[in-house]
Amino acid sequence: MAISFNSIPSDTRVPLFYAEMDNSAANTARDSGASLLIGHASNDASIAVNSL
């Protein structure tokens, strides 16, 4: 059974390790989850305490 590659030529005869990554199906999630950002505001910030 032969393995085909997209980027590595089939006529390469140098004995090394060759690898190829295919990220076309990586992270196919469509929905984004909720995020919670926590941080500190400086003393002179204009944002009210405990508000968004």
N, C-alpha and C positions, 0 to 999 in steps of 0.2 A: 504494500500500500504506500503510495507516494504522498508526500506532504508538499503542498504548493505554498509559495511565499509571494507576497506582492512587491517587496522592496529588495529582497536578496536574489541576485541572479542565479539561475539554475546551473550555470557553467562555472561557478566558483569552485576551485579545486584546492584551496588553501585550508589545511586542517586546523581550524580554530572553532570557537563557539560562536554561532550566529543566532540571534534572537530577533523576533519581530513582534511588536505589540499592535493589537487592533483594538482601539478604543471606541469603535463605532457603536457598540451596544452598551457602553459603560454609563451608568447613572441615567437610566431611562425614566426615572421618576418624574411625574408631571406636577404633583402637588407639593407645595412648600409647606413645611410645618411652621407652627407658631414659634416665635423667638422671644426670649426675655433678656433684655439688656440691663445689667446692673452696673452702676458706676457712681463716682463721686462728683459733685458739682463744687466749683470753687466758691469761696466765701462771698465774692461779689457777683455771683450769677443771678440772673433775673427770674429764675424758675422758682415756683412756690414749693415748699417742703411737701413730700409725699404726693406729688402730682405727676401727670404725664405731660 
